[in-house]
């Protein structure tokens, strides 16, 4: 009986850790997405101006 309880505990612990890992990866991805969006909002107009100047010089 004790063996059955130990196996159930180990199985539940492993499932919890797998779920925790998925949550951590999700949080990391969300953080990276926020940083990328912020960088594009800040640098987007500057990069657009560079491309516009390059396009104007080509014409």
mmCIF file as Biopython writes it, N, C-alpha, C and O atoms, coordinates in Angstrom:
data_model
#
loop_
_atom_site.group_PDB
_atom_site.id
_atom_site.type_symbol
_atom_site.label_atom_id
_atom_site.label_alt_id
_atom_site.label_comp_id
_atom_site.label_asym_id
_atom_site.label_entity_id
_atom_site.label_seq_id
_atom_site.pdbx_PDB_ins_code
_atom_site.Cartn_x
_atom_site.Cartn_y
_atom_site.Cartn_z
_atom_site.occupancy
_atom_site.B_iso_or_equiv
_atom_site.auth_seq_id
_atom_site.auth_asym_id
_atom_site.pdbx_PDB_model_num
ATOM 1   N N  . UNK A ? 1  ? 0.830  -1.199 0.000   1.0 0.0 1  A 1 
ATOM 2   C CA . UNK A ? 1  ? 0.000  0.000  0.000   1.0 0.0 1  A 1 
ATOM 3   C C  . UNK A ? 1  ? 0.872  1.260  0.000   1.0 0.0 1  A 1 
ATOM 4   O O  . UNK A ? 1  ? 0.595  2.227  -0.709  1.0 0.0 1  A 1 
ATOM 5   N N  . UNK A ? 2  ? 1.922  1.223  0.806   1.0 0.0 2  A 1 
ATOM 6   C CA . UNK A ? 2  ? 2.827  2.370  0.878   1.0 0.0 2  A 1 
ATOM 7   C C  . UNK A ? 2  ? 3.505  2.604  -0.474  1.0 0.0 2  A 1 
ATOM 8   O O  . UNK A ? 2  ? 3.736  3.745  -0.873  1.0 0.0 2  A 1 
ATOM 9   N N  . UNK A ? 3  ? 3.821  1.507  -1.174  1.0 0.0 3  A 1 
ATOM 10  C CA . UNK A ? 3  ? 4.438  1.620  -2.493  1.0 0.0 3  A 1 
ATOM 11  C C  . UNK A ? 3  ? 3.492  2.319  -3.470  1.0 0.0 3  A 1 
ATOM 12  O O  . UNK A ? 3  ? 3.926  3.148  -4.270  1.0 0.0 3  A 1 
ATOM 13  N N  . UNK A ? 4  ? 2.230  1.990  -3.408  1.0 0.0 4  A 1 
ATOM 14  C CA . UNK A ? 4  ? 1.233  2.607  -4.283  1.0 0.0 4  A 1 
ATOM 15  C C  . UNK A ? 4  ? 1.123  4.105  -4.002  1.0 0.0 4  A 1 
ATOM 16  O O  . UNK A ? 4  ? 1.023  4.904  -4.933  1.0 0.0 4  A 1 
ATOM 17  N N  . UNK A ? 5  ? 1.139  4.481  -2.750  1.0 0.0 5  A 1 
ATOM 18  C CA . UNK A ? 5  ? 1.067  5.898  -2.371  1.0 0.0 5  A 1 
ATOM 19  C C  . UNK A ? 5  ? 2.313  6.635  -2.849  1.0 0.0 5  A 1 
ATOM 20  O O  . UNK A ? 5  ? 2.223  7.753  -3.357  1.0 0.0 5  A 1 
ATOM 21  N N  . UNK A ? 6  ? 3.474  6.008  -2.686  1.0 0.0 6  A 1 
ATOM 22  C CA . UNK A ? 6  ? 4.718  6.633  -3.147  1.0 0.0 6  A 1 
ATOM 23  C C  . UNK A ? 6  ? 4.721  6.842  -4.653  1.0 0.0 6  A 1 
ATOM 24  O O  . UNK A ? 6  ? 5.148  7.893  -5.130  1.0 0.0 6  A 1 
ATOM 25  N N  . UNK A ? 7  ? 4.247  5.850  -5.412  1.0 0.0 7  A 1 
ATOM 26  C CA . UNK A ? 7  ? 4.186  5.980  -6.865  1.0 0.0 7  A 1 
ATOM 27  C C  . UNK A ? 7  ? 3.217  7.092  -7.284  1.0 0.0 7  A 1 
ATOM 28  O O  . UNK A ? 7  ? 3.499  7.855  -8.208  1.0 0.0 7  A 1 
ATOM 29  N N  . UNK A ? 8  ? 2.099  7.172  -6.609  1.0 0.0 8  A 1 
ATOM 30  C CA . UNK A ? 8  ? 1.125  8.227  -6.919  1.0 0.0 8  A 1 
ATOM 31  C C  . UNK A ? 8  ? 1.716  9.597  -6.616  1.0 0.0 8  A 1 
ATOM 32  O O  . UNK A ? 8  ? 1.525  10.537 -7.387  1.0 0.0 8  A 1 
ATOM 33  N N  . UNK A ? 9  ? 2.426  9.719  -5.509  1.0 0.0 9  A 1 
ATOM 34  C CA . UNK A ? 9  ? 3.043  10.989 -5.137  1.0 0.0 9  A 1 
ATOM 35  C C  . UNK A ? 9  ? 4.093  11.407 -6.163  1.0 0.0 9  A 1 
ATOM 36  O O  . UNK A ? 9  ? 4.148  12.567 -6.571  1.0 0.0 9  A 1 
ATOM 37  N N  . UNK A ? 10 ? 4.921  10.457 -6.573  1.0 0.0 10 A 1 
ATOM 38  C CA . UNK A ? 10 ? 5.966  10.756 -7.561  1.0 0.0 10 A 1 
ATOM 39  C C  . UNK A ? 10 ? 5.333  11.173 -8.879  1.0 0.0 10 A 1 
ATOM 40  O O  . UNK A ? 10 ? 5.804  12.115 -9.516  1.0 0.0 10 A 1 
ATOM 41  N N  . UNK A ? 11 ? 4.284  10.495 -9.294  1.0 0.0 11 A 1 
ATOM 42  C CA . UNK A ? 11 ? 3.629  10.824 -10.551 1.0 0.0 11 A 1 
ATOM 43  C C  . UNK A ? 11 ? 3.012  12.225 -10.493 1.0 0.0 11 A 1 
ATOM 44  O O  . UNK A ? 11 ? 3.120  12.984 -11.456 1.0 0.0 11 A 1 
ATOM 45  N N  . UNK A ? 12 ? 2.384  12.564 -9.406  1.0 0.0 12 A 1 
ATOM 46  C CA . UNK A ? 12 ? 1.795  13.897 -9.259  1.0 0.0 12 A 1 
ATOM 47  C C  . UNK A ? 12 ? 2.876  14.966 -9.206  1.0 0.0 12 A 1 
ATOM 48  O O  . UNK A ? 12 ? 2.701  16.050 -9.763  1.0 0.0 12 A 1 
ATOM 49  N N  . UNK A ? 13 ? 3.982  14.678 -8.550  1.0 0.0 13 A 1 
ATOM 50  C CA . UNK A ? 13 ? 5.075  15.637 -8.457  1.0 0.0 13 A 1 
ATOM 51  C C  . UNK A ? 13 ? 5.670  15.908 -9.838  1.0 0.0 13 A 1 
ATOM 52  O O  . UNK A ? 13 ? 5.952  17.058 -10.175 1.0 0.0 13 A 1 
ATOM 53  N N  . UNK A ? 14 ? 5.859  14.868 -10.631 1.0 0.0 14 A 1 
ATOM 54  C CA . UNK A ? 14 ? 6.416  15.028 -11.972 1.0 0.0 14 A 1 
ATOM 55  C C  . UNK A ? 14 ? 5.466  15.852 -12.827 1.0 0.0 14 A 1 
ATOM 56  O O  . UNK A ? 14 ? 5.914  16.730 -13.565 1.0 0.0 14 A 1 
ATOM 57  N N  . UNK A ? 15 ? 4.181  15.593 -12.746 1.0 0.0 15 A 1 
ATOM 58  C CA . UNK A ? 15 ? 3.215  16.365 -13.532 1.0 0.0 15 A 1 
ATOM 59  C C  . UNK A ? 15 ? 3.253  17.838 -13.131 1.0 0.0 15 A 1 
ATOM 60  O O  . UNK A ? 15 ? 3.203  18.714 -13.994 1.0 0.0 15 A 1 
ATOM 61  N N  . UNK A ? 16 ? 3.338  18.113 -11.846 1.0 0.0 16 A 1 
ATOM 62  C CA . UNK A ? 16 ? 3.390  19.497 -11.388 1.0 0.0 16 A 1 
ATOM 63  C C  . UNK A ? 16 ? 4.635  20.195 -11.916 1.0 0.0 16 A 1 
ATOM 64  O O  . UNK A ? 16 ? 4.573  21.355 -12.323 1.0 0.0 16 A 1 
ATOM 65  N N  . UNK A ? 17 ? 5.760  19.497 -11.912 1.0 0.0 17 A 1 
ATOM 66  C CA . UNK A ? 17 ? 6.996  20.104 -12.390 1.0 0.0 17 A 1 
ATOM 67  C C  . UNK A ? 17 ? 6.940  20.348 -13.890 1.0 0.0 17 A 1 
ATOM 68  O O  . UNK A ? 17 ? 7.460  21.357 -14.366 1.0 0.0 17 A 1 
ATOM 69  N N  . UNK A ? 18 ? 6.321  19.447 -14.647 1.0 0.0 18 A 1 
ATOM 70  C CA . UNK A ? 18 ? 6.196  19.658 -16.082 1.0 0.0 18 A 1 
ATOM 71  C C  . UNK A ? 18 ? 5.315  20.867 -16.368 1.0 0.0 18 A 1 
ATOM 72  O O  . UNK A ? 18 ? 5.626  21.671 -17.246 1.0 0.0 18 A 1 
ATOM 73  N N  . UNK A ? 19 ? 4.227  20.995 -15.636 1.0 0.0 19 A 1 
ATOM 74  C CA . UNK A ? 19 ? 3.351  22.143 -15.805 1.0 0.0 19 A 1 
ATOM 75  C C  . UNK A ? 19 ? 4.051  23.432 -15.421 1.0 0.0 19 A 1 
ATOM 76  O O  . UNK A ? 19 ? 3.866  24.468 -16.061 1.0 0.0 19 A 1 
ATOM 77  N N  . UNK A ? 20 ? 4.850  23.362 -14.377 1.0 0.0 20 A 1 
ATOM 78  C CA . UNK A ? 20 ? 5.589  24.546 -13.930 1.0 0.0 20 A 1 
ATOM 79  C C  . UNK A ? 20 ? 6.577  24.975 -15.008 1.0 0.0 20 A 1 
ATOM 80  O O  . UNK A ? 20 ? 6.734  26.167 -15.271 1.0 0.0 20 A 1 
ATOM 81  N N  . UNK A ? 21 ? 7.239  24.013 -15.628 1.0 0.0 21 A 1 
ATOM 82  C CA . UNK A ? 21 ? 8.188  24.333 -16.697 1.0 0.0 21 A 1 
ATOM 83  C C  . UNK A ? 21 ? 7.500  24.997 -17.874 1.0 0.0 21 A 1 
ATOM 84  O O  . UNK A ? 21 ? 8.039  25.932 -18.465 1.0 0.0 21 A 1 
ATOM 85  N N  . UNK A ? 22 ? 6.306  24.519 -18.218 1.0 0.0 22 A 1 
ATOM 86  C CA . UNK A ? 22 ? 5.555  25.113 -19.322 1.0 0.0 22 A 1 
ATOM 87  C C  . UNK A ? 22 ? 5.170  26.559 -18.989 1.0 0.0 22 A 1 
ATOM 88  O O  . UNK A ? 22 ? 5.235  27.437 -19.849 1.0 0.0 22 A 1 
ATOM 89  N N  . UNK A ? 23 ? 4.774  26.795 -17.748 1.0 0.0 23 A 1 
ATOM 90  C CA . UNK A ? 23 ? 4.415  28.152 -17.334 1.0 0.0 23 A 1 
ATOM 91  C C  . UNK A ? 23 ? 5.639  29.055 -17.409 1.0 0.0 23 A 1 
ATOM 92  O O  . UNK A ? 23 ? 5.539  30.195 -17.863 1.0 0.0 23 A 1 
ATOM 93  N N  . UNK A ? 24 ? 6.777  28.565 -16.973 1.0 0.0 24 A 1 
ATOM 94  C CA . UNK A ? 24 ? 7.994  29.370 -17.020 1.0 0.0 24 A 1 
ATOM 95  C C  . UNK A ? 24 ? 8.365  29.716 -18.458 1.0 0.0 24 A 1 
ATOM 96  O O  . UNK A ? 24 ? 8.741  30.853 -18.742 1.0 0.0 24 A 1 
ATOM 97  N N  . UNK A ? 25 ? 8.263  28.748 -19.368 1.0 0.0 25 A 1 
ATOM 98  C CA . UNK A ? 25 ? 8.551  29.036 -20.772 1.0 0.0 25 A 1 
ATOM 99  C C  . UNK A ? 25 ? 7.558  30.054 -21.323 1.0 0.0 25 A 1 
ATOM 100 O O  . UNK A ? 25 ? 7.935  30.942 -22.087 1.0 0.0 25 A 1 
ATOM 101 N N  . UNK A ? 26 ? 6.307  29.928 -20.941 1.0 0.0 26 A 1 
ATOM 102 C CA . UNK A ? 26 ? 5.301  30.892 -21.386 1.0 0.0 26 A 1 
ATOM 103 C C  . UNK A ? 26 ? 5.606  32.300 -20.906 1.0 0.0 26 A 1 
ATOM 104 O O  . UNK A ? 26 ? 5.452  33.262 -21.657 1.0 0.0 26 A 1 
ATOM 105 N N  . UNK A ? 27 ? 6.038  32.425 -19.658 1.0 0.0 27 A 1 
ATOM 106 C CA . UNK A ? 27 ? 6.385  33.743 -19.115 1.0 0.0 27 A 1 
ATOM 107 C C  . UNK A ? 27 ? 7.602  34.332 -19.817 1.0 0.0 27 A 1 
ATOM 108 O O  . UNK A ? 27 ? 7.651  35.533 -20.082 1.0 0.0 27 A 1 
ATOM 109 N N  . UNK A ? 28 ? 8.580  33.489 -20.116 1.0 0.0 28 A 1 
ATOM 110 C CA . UNK A ? 28 ? 9.774  33.968 -20.826 1.0 0.0 28 A 1 
ATOM 111 C C  . UNK A ? 28 ? 9.398  34.455 -22.221 1.0 0.0 28 A 1 
ATOM 112 O O  . UNK A ? 28 ? 9.867  35.504 -22.662 1.0 0.0 28 A 1 
ATOM 113 N N  . UNK A ? 29 ? 8.553  33.696 -22.915 1.0 0.0 29 A 1 
ATOM 114 C CA . UNK A ? 29 ? 8.127  34.090 -24.260 1.0 0.0 29 A 1 
ATOM 115 C C  . UNK A ? 29 ? 7.355  35.402 -24.202 1.0 0.0 29 A 1 
ATOM 116 O O  . UNK A ? 29 ? 7.541  36.269 -25.056 1.0 0.0 29 A 1 
ATOM 117 N N  . UNK A ? 30 ? 6.492  35.552 -23.204 1.0 0.0 30 A 1 
ATOM 118 C CA . UNK A ? 30 ? 5.729  36.795 -23.060 1.0 0.0 30 A 1 
ATOM 119 C C  . UNK A ? 30 ? 6.663  37.977 -22.803 1.0 0.0 30 A 1 
ATOM 120 O O  . UNK A ? 30 ? 6.472  39.054 -23.367 1.0 0.0 30 A 1 
ATOM 121 N N  . UNK A ? 31 ? 7.663  37.778 -21.961 1.0 0.0 31 A 1 
ATOM 122 C CA . UNK A ? 31 ? 8.612  38.843 -21.669 1.0 0.0 31 A 1 
ATOM 123 C C  . UNK A ? 31 ? 9.403  39.233 -22.917 1.0 0.0 31 A 1 
ATOM 124 O O  . UNK A ? 31 ? 9.608  40.419 -23.175 1.0 0.0 31 A 1 
ATOM 125 N N  . UNK A ? 32 ? 9.840  38.260 -23.677 1.0 0.0 32 A 1 
ATOM 126 C CA . UNK A ? 32 ? 10.581 38.538 -24.916 1.0 0.0 32 A 1 
ATOM 127 C C  . UNK A ? 32 ? 9.686  39.290 -25.896 1.0 0.0 32 A 1 
ATOM 128 O O  . UNK A ? 32 ? 10.136 40.226 -26.557 1.0 0.0 32 A 1 
ATOM 129 N N  . UNK A ? 33 ? 8.418  38.883 -25.992 1.0 0.0 33 A 1 
ATOM 130 C CA . UNK A ? 33 ? 7.491  39.563 -26.897 1.0 0.0 33 A 1 
ATOM 131 C C  . UNK A ? 33 ? 7.305  41.021 -26.485 1.0 0.0 33 A 1 
ATOM 132 O O  . UNK A ? 33 ? 7.276  41.905 -27.341 1.0 0.0 33 A 1 
ATOM 133 N N  . UNK A ? 34 ? 7.179  41.279 -25.193 1.0 0.0 34 A 1 
ATOM 134 C CA . UNK A ? 34 ? 7.017  42.658 -24.708 1.0 0.0 34 A 1 
ATOM 135 C C  . UNK A ? 34 ? 8.243  43.495 -25.040 1.0 0.0 34 A 1 
ATOM 136 O O  . UNK A ? 34 ? 8.116  44.646 -25.459 1.0 0.0 34 A 1 
ATOM 137 N N  . UNK A ? 35 ? 9.427  42.925 -24.857 1.0 0.0 35 A 1 
ATOM 138 C CA . UNK A ? 35 ? 10.665 43.652 -25.153 1.0 0.0 35 A 1 
ATOM 139 C C  . UNK A ? 35 ? 10.771 43.944 -26.657 1.0 0.0 35 A 1 
ATOM 140 O O  . UNK A ? 35 ? 11.171 45.041 -27.048 1.0 0.0 35 A 1 
ATOM 141 N N  . UNK A ? 36 ? 10.420 42.984 -27.483 1.0 0.0 36 A 1 
ATOM 142 C CA . UNK A ? 36 ? 10.489 43.189 -28.934 1.0 0.0 36 A 1 
ATOM 143 C C  . UNK A ? 36 ? 9.498  44.264 -29.370 1.0 0.0 36 A 1 
ATOM 144 O O  . UNK A ? 36 ? 9.834  45.125 -30.183 1.0 0.0 36 A 1 
ATOM 145 N N  . UNK A ? 37 ? 8.284  44.216 -28.836 1.0 0.0 37 A 1 
ATOM 146 C CA . UNK A ? 37 ? 7.283  45.224 -29.194 1.0 0.0 37 A 1 
ATOM 147 C C  . UNK A ? 37 ? 7.744  46.613 -28.757 1.0 0.0 37 A 1 
ATOM 148 O O  . UNK A ? 37 ? 7.608  47.577 -29.510 1.0 0.0 37 A 1 
ATOM 149 N N  . UNK A ? 38 ? 8.280  46.718 -27.562 1.0 0.0 38 A 1 
ATOM 150 C CA . UNK A ? 38 ? 8.771  48.018 -27.080 1.0 0.0 38 A 1 
ATOM 151 C C  . UNK A ? 38 ? 9.914  48.528 -27.959 1.0 0.0 38 A 1 
ATOM 152 O O  . UNK A ? 38 ? 9.962  49.712 -28.295 1.0 0.0 38 A 1 
ATOM 153 N N  . UNK A ? 39 ? 10.828 47.636 -28.328 1.0 0.0 39 A 1 
ATOM 154 C CA . UNK A ? 39 ? 11.954 48.039 -29.177 1.0 0.0 39 A 1 
ATOM 155 C C  . UNK A ? 39 ? 11.460 48.507 -30.543 1.0 0.0 39 A 1 
ATOM 156 O O  . UNK A ? 39 ? 11.970 49.490 -31.081 1.0 0.0 39 A 1 
ATOM 157 N N  . UNK A ? 40 ? 10.478 47.816 -31.104 1.0 0.0 40 A 1 
ATOM 158 C CA . UNK A ? 40 ? 9.942  48.231 -32.401 1.0 0.0 40 A 1 
ATOM 159 C C  . UNK A ? 40 ? 9.216  49.561 -32.309 1.0 0.0 40 A 1 
ATOM 160 O O  . UNK A ? 40 ? 9.279  50.368 -33.237 1.0 0.0 40 A 1 
ATOM 161 N N  . UNK A ? 41 ? 8.531  49.796 -31.204 1.0 0.0 41 A 1 
ATOM 162 C CA . UNK A ? 41 ? 7.838  51.074 -31.042 1.0 0.0 41 A 1 
ATOM 163 C C  . UNK A ? 41 ? 8.837  52.222 -30.934 1.0 0.0 41 A 1 
ATOM 164 O O  . UNK A ? 41 ? 8.590  53.317 -31.439 1.0 0.0 41 A 1 
ATOM 165 N N  . UNK A ? 42 ? 9.961  51.969 -30.274 1.0 0.0 42 A 1 
ATOM 166 C CA . UNK A ? 42 ? 10.966 53.017 -30.102 1.0 0.0 42 A 1 
ATOM 167 C C  . UNK A ? 42 ? 11.796 53.198 -31.368 1.0 0.0 42 A 1 
ATOM 168 O O  . UNK A ? 42 ? 12.023 54.324 -31.811 1.0 0.0 42 A 1 
ATOM 169 N N  . UNK A ? 43 ? 12.245 52.094 -31.946 1.0 0.0 43 A 1 
ATOM 170 C CA . UNK A ? 43 ? 13.154 52.173 -33.090 1.0 0.0 43 A 1 
ATOM 171 C C  . UNK A ? 43 ? 12.447 52.170 -34.441 1.0 0.0 43 A 1 
ATOM 172 O O  . UNK A ? 43 ? 13.064 52.487 -35.458 1.0 0.0 43 A 1 
ATOM 173 N N  . UNK A ? 44 ? 11.171 51.820 -34.466 1.0 0.0 44 A 1 
ATOM 174 C CA . UNK A ? 44 ? 10.438 51.708 -35.729 1.0 0.0 44 A 1 
ATOM 175 C C  . UNK A ? 44 ? 10.489 52.960 -36.582 1.0 0.0 44 A 1 
ATOM 176 O O  . UNK A ? 44 ? 10.852 52.885 -37.756 1.0 0.0 44 A 1 
ATOM 177 N N  . UNK A ? 45 ? 10.131 54.115 -36.022 1.0 0.0 45 A 1 
ATOM 178 C CA . UNK A ? 45 ? 10.180 55.337 -36.845 1.0 0.0 45 A 1 
ATOM 179 C C  . UNK A ? 45 ? 11.590 55.673 -37.341 1.0 0.0 45 A 1 
ATOM 180 O O  . UNK A ? 45 ? 11.758 56.154 -38.462 1.0 0.0 45 A 1 
ATOM 181 N N  . UNK A ? 46 ? 12.585 55.421 -36.519 1.0 0.0 46 A 1 
ATOM 182 C CA . UNK A ? 46 ? 13.967 55.714 -36.934 1.0 0.0 46 A 1 
ATOM 183 C C  . UNK A ? 46 ? 14.379 54.803 -38.093 1.0 0.0 46 A 1 
ATOM 184 O O  . UNK A ? 46 ? 15.000 55.254 -39.056 1.0 0.0 46 A 1 
ATOM 185 N N  . UNK A ? 47 ? 14.032 53.536 -37.991 1.0 0.0 47 A 1 
ATOM 186 C CA . UNK A ? 47 ? 14.360 52.596 -39.072 1.0 0.0 47 A 1 
ATOM 187 C C  . UNK A ? 47 ? 13.588 52.960 -40.336 1.0 0.0 47 A 1 
ATOM 188 O O  . UNK A ? 47 ? 14.120 52.873 -41.443 1.0 0.0 47 A 1 
ATOM 189 N N  . UNK A ? 48 ? 12.335 53.368 -40.165 1.0 0.0 48 A 1 
ATOM 190 C CA . UNK A ? 48 ? 11.541 53.799 -41.321 1.0 0.0 48 A 1 
ATOM 191 C C  . UNK A ? 48 ? 12.157 54.992 -42.018 1.0 0.0 48 A 1 
ATOM 192 O O  . UNK A ? 48 ? 12.180 55.054 -43.248 1.0 0.0 48 A 1 
ATOM 193 N N  . UNK A ? 49 ? 12.657 55.940 -41.240 1.0 0.0 49 A 1 
ATOM 194 C CA . UNK A ? 49 ? 13.315 57.114 -41.827 1.0 0.0 49 A 1 
ATOM 195 C C  . UNK A ? 49 ? 14.560 56.725 -42.612 1.0 0.0 49 A 1 
ATOM 196 O O  . UNK A ? 49 ? 14.825 57.273 -43.682 1.0 0.0 49 A 1 
ATOM 197 N N  . UNK A ? 50 ? 15.320 55.780 -42.078 1.0 0.0 50 A 1 
ATOM 198 C CA . UNK A ? 50 ? 16.534 55.322 -42.778 1.0 0.0 50 A 1 
ATOM 199 C C  . UNK A ? 50 ? 16.166 54.715 -44.129 1.0 0.0 50 A 1 
ATOM 200 O O  . UNK A ? 50 ? 16.818 54.993 -45.136 1.0 0.0 50 A 1 
ATOM 201 N N  . UNK A ? 51 ? 15.119 53.882 -44.152 1.0 0.0 51 A 1 
ATOM 202 C CA . UNK A ? 51 ? 14.699 53.268 -45.418 1.0 0.0 51 A 1 
ATOM 203 C C  . UNK A ? 51 ? 14.148 54.325 -46.378 1.0 0.0 51 A 1 
ATOM 204 O O  . UNK A ? 51 ? 14.377 54.248 -47.585 1.0 0.0 51 A 1 
ATOM 205 N N  . UNK A ? 52 ? 13.428 55.302 -45.847 1.0 0.0 52 A 1 
ATOM 206 C CA . UNK A ? 52 ? 12.911 56.363 -46.718 1.0 0.0 52 A 1 
ATOM 207 C C  . UNK A ? 52 ? 14.042 57.175 -47.333 1.0 0.0 52 A 1 
ATOM 208 O O  . UNK A ? 52 ? 13.995 57.502 -48.519 1.0 0.0 52 A 1 
ATOM 209 N N  . UNK A ? 53 ? 15.062 57.503 -46.539 1.0 0.0 53 A 1 
ATOM 210 C CA . UNK A ? 53 ? 16.222 58.237 -47.076 1.0 0.0 53 A 1 
ATOM 211 C C  . UNK A ? 53 ? 16.949 57.409 -48.135 1.0 0.0 53 A 1 
ATOM 212 O O  . UNK A ? 53 ? 17.359 57.934 -49.171 1.0 0.0 53 A 1 
ATOM 213 N N  . UNK A ? 54 ? 17.103 56.135 -47.870 1.0 0.0 54 A 1 
ATOM 214 C CA . UNK A ? 54 ? 17.769 55.265 -48.860 1.0 0.0 54 A 1 
ATOM 215 C C  . UNK A ? 54 ? 16.941 55.180 -50.145 1.0 0.0 54 A 1 
ATOM 216 O O  . UNK A ? 54 ? 17.494 55.207 -51.244 1.0 0.0 54 A 1 
ATOM 217 N N  . UNK A ? 55 ? 15.626 55.077 -50.006 1.0 0.0 55 A 1 
ATOM 218 C CA . UNK A ? 55 ? 14.754 55.027 -51.197 1.0 0.0 55 A 1 
ATOM 219 C C  . UNK A ? 55 ? 14.783 56.317 -51.966 1.0 0.0 55 A 1 
ATOM 220 O O  . UNK A ? 55 ? 14.762 56.300 -53.196 1.0 0.0 55 A 1 
ATOM 221 N N  . UNK A ? 56 ? 14.830 57.446 -51.273 1.0 0.0 56 A 1 
ATOM 222 C CA . UNK A ? 56 ? 14.903 58.736 -51.943 1.0 0.0 56 A 1 
ATOM 223 C C  . UNK A ? 56 ? 16.208 58.900 -52.712 1.0 0.0 56 A 1 
ATOM 224 O O  . UNK A ? 56 ? 16.219 59.480 -53.798 1.0 0.0 56 A 1 
ATOM 225 N N  . UNK A ? 57 ? 17.293 58.401 -52.164 1.0 0.0 57 A 1 
ATOM 226 C CA . UNK A ? 57 ? 18.587 58.521 -52.845 1.0 0.0 57 A 1 
ATOM 227 C C  . UNK A ? 57 ? 18.671 57.616 -54.062 1.0 0.0 57 A 1 
ATOM 228 O O  . UNK A ? 57 ? 19.361 57.934 -55.030 1.0 0.0 57 A 1 
ATOM 229 N N  . UNK A ? 58 ? 17.974 56.496 -54.017 1.0 0.0 58 A 1 
ATOM 230 C CA . UNK A ? 58 ? 17.978 55.588 -55.166 1.0 0.0 58 A 1 
ATOM 231 C C  . UNK A ? 58 ? 17.229 56.221 -56.345 1.0 0.0 58 A 1 
ATOM 232 O O  . UNK A ? 58 ? 17.635 56.075 -57.498 1.0 0.0 58 A 1 
ATOM 233 N N  . UNK A ? 59 ? 16.145 56.916 -56.046 1.0 0.0 59 A 1 
ATOM 234 C CA . UNK A ? 59 ? 15.356 57.553 -57.115 1.0 0.0 59 A 1 
ATOM 235 C C  . UNK A ? 59 ? 16.107 58.733 -57.596 1.0 0.0 59 A 1 
ATOM 236 O O  . UNK A ? 59 ? 15.645 59.433 -58.497 1.0 0.0 59 A 1 
#
